[in-house]
Amino acid sequence: MARPRTPLLNRELIRETTLRLIDTHGLAAVSMRKIAAELGVRAPSLYSHYANKDELLDDIGDTIAERVDVTGFGTDDWQSALRTWARSYRAALAEHPNMVPFLASSPGNRPGALDAADAIHGGLTRAGWPPRTATLIGASVKYIVVGSAVASFAGGFLDDLDTYNERYPHLSQAHRLRENAAEIDAESFELVLESFLRGLDLQYAAHAPDTESAKRRTEAG
């Protein structure tokens, strides 16, 4: 029996093809028709696997979310859990920057995003944070990560020395930022993350006075 000229369709193949197209052309440029053309099939063939593009994107979002590590929220070390979550979240977004607008939106009905949100909120409240504050912490980390992933601050500067020399004397080294953008952006992310965590640690004793961390701070004071 002759082998088919095009691979048999399945959800994994459709996801991988769609994500490759999004990485190359951007989210808005990808349609079910273009995905089908890339796979060498007609668009109706996709609908036996996904009801519409939104359902396909939800599935891709859950696949990417699997790379985000929230396992630390099953322990008592809420700071390490937040740190690991934020770093893995940023790394997942960095792999697919064109998916950031979609992944940065609310969880909706995506099981992966809701599972992560549940783990994060549960871990923070078990650690002693009030539910409302736990919600604010989760949102704040998301703002930090998404803000870091949306665009490169350092990469936004021109590498033309003459642009800055005369008119912007305090930016005389700005022409060097672009070539070191990855390093600067990564260090900037770490700076704001660690500053945020230190600020939370200062509030923690007031929120959870019975924890070991609070006791140590009381004794140290």
N, C-alpha and C positions, 0 to 999 in steps of 0.2 A: 504494500500500500504506500503510495507516494506521500512524503511528508508535506504538511501545509506550508505554503510560501510565507505566511505570516504566523508568528507565535500565537498559540491559543491564549485568548484573553483571560485574565484573572485580575483580582483586585490589586495584588501586589505589583503586577506589571503596569497596570493603569496608574497607580500611585507613583511609581518610580519615573515613568515617562512624563507624567504631569509635573512632578517636582523638577525634573530636568528642564522642561520648557519654561517653568516659572523662574528658575535660577538664571536662565539665559535671556529671556525676553521680558520678564516682569509679570506680576500677577494679572494686571488689567489686560494684557495682550493675549492671554491664554483662554481659549474657549473649548467647549466640548468638541466642536467641529475640528479645531486645530489639533486637539489631542488625538482624535480618531484618525486624522490624516497622518499624524506622526506614527501611529500604530499600523497604518495601512488597512484600516477598516472604515466603515461608515459610522457616523455618529450614533444612530440608533443602537448599534452593538454595545455601546457603553452603558446604555440605560438598563440593561439586564443586570448590571453590577452596581450602578449608582443611580439614584432617582434624578439627581441634578448635580450641577457643579458645586453647589454649597455642601452637599453631602460628601462629595469627593474631597473637597478642601478640609472638611471636618476630619475625615479619615487621615489625611496627610498631617493635619495638625496633631492628632493623637499619636501618630508615628514619630513625629519630631519630639513630642512631649515625653516619649519613653526615654529619651536621652537626658532628661532633666532629673537630677537626683534629689529626692525628698525623703530618702530613707532615714536621714538623721533625725527627723522629727519623731521617730519612734524611740528616741533616747531622751535623757534629761538635759543634754547639752544644747540648749536652744540657739546659742550663739554660733556654734560650729554648724548646726543644721541650717541656719540662715546663710552662713557663708558658703557652704557647699551648694545649697540651692541656687543662690545668686550666681555663683561662678558657672555652674553647669547650665543654668538657664541662658546666660549670656553666650556661652559656647555654642549652644544649640541654635540660637538666633543668628550667630555669626556665620554658621555654615550655610544658612539660607536667608540672606538679608532681604530678598524680595518677598519673603513670606512674613516679614515682621509686622506689616500693617494688619494682617489677618490674625497672627498669633498674639498680637498685643491687644486685640479686642477682648470683650468679656468672654468667659468660658462657654456661654450658651449651653448647648446640650452635649458638648464634647466630653465623653466619659473620662478621657485622660486628663483634661484640664480640671474637671471637677474632682477627680480622685486626688490630684495634687493639692488643690485648694483645701480639700477636706483634711488631708494629712498635715498640711501647714497649720491650719487653724486649730486642729486638734492638738498638735504638738505644743503650740504656743499657750493654749489655755491650760493644758496639763502642767505646763511649767509654771503657771501662776499668773499669766497675763490675763487681765479682764477681756472678755470676748470682744468688746468694741476696740480696745487697744490692739488686740491680736489682728483684727481686721485692718486697722490702720497700718500696722507693721507690714502685713502682707502686701497691701497696696503700695506702700512706700518702696519696698524692695523691687516690686514690679516697675515702678516709675524709674528707679535707678537703672535697672537692667535695660528696659526698653529705650530709655534716653541714650544709653551708651550704644545700643545697637542700631538706632535709627540713622545716625550719621557720624562721621569722623570729624571731631573738632580740629585735630591737627591736620588732617587731610584737606581741610577747607582753605588752607593758605597757599598762595602761589610760591613757587620756588625761584622767584625773580627778586634778587637783592635790591634792584633799583626801585621797586615798587614801594619799599618801606623806608629806605635810607633817609630821604630828605623830609618827607611829610610826616612819618610816623616814627620818631626817634626811639620810642620805647619798644618798638617792634623790630629792632635792628636784626634780631636773630630769627624772625618769623619765617624767613625763607628756608630755614632748615627743618621746619616742622613736618612738612610733607614726607620727606625721606625717612623720618623717624615716627611716622604716624601710628603704626601698630604698637610700638613700645609706649608712646606717650598716651595713647588712648587706653591701653591696658593698665598703665600705672595710675591714670586719672580715675578709672573705674575702681581700682583697689583703694585709692585714697578716700573716695566718697563712701565706699562700702564700709571700710574700717572706721571712718569717722562716725558714720551712722550707728554702727554697732557699739562704739564707745559711748555714744550719747544714750543709747538704749540701756546700757549697763548702769549708767548713772540713775536712770529712772526705776530700775528693776527692784531695788530694795523697797521703794515706796509701794510698788504694785504687788510684790510678793514677800512680805516681811517674814514669813516663816521658812523661807528657803535657806539652804546652806549659803548661797551667795550673799543673801541679805545679812545673815549672821556674821559672815566674815567681814562685811563692810561695817557693821555695827562695832565689832571688836576693834577693827583698824582705826575707826573714828575715835 
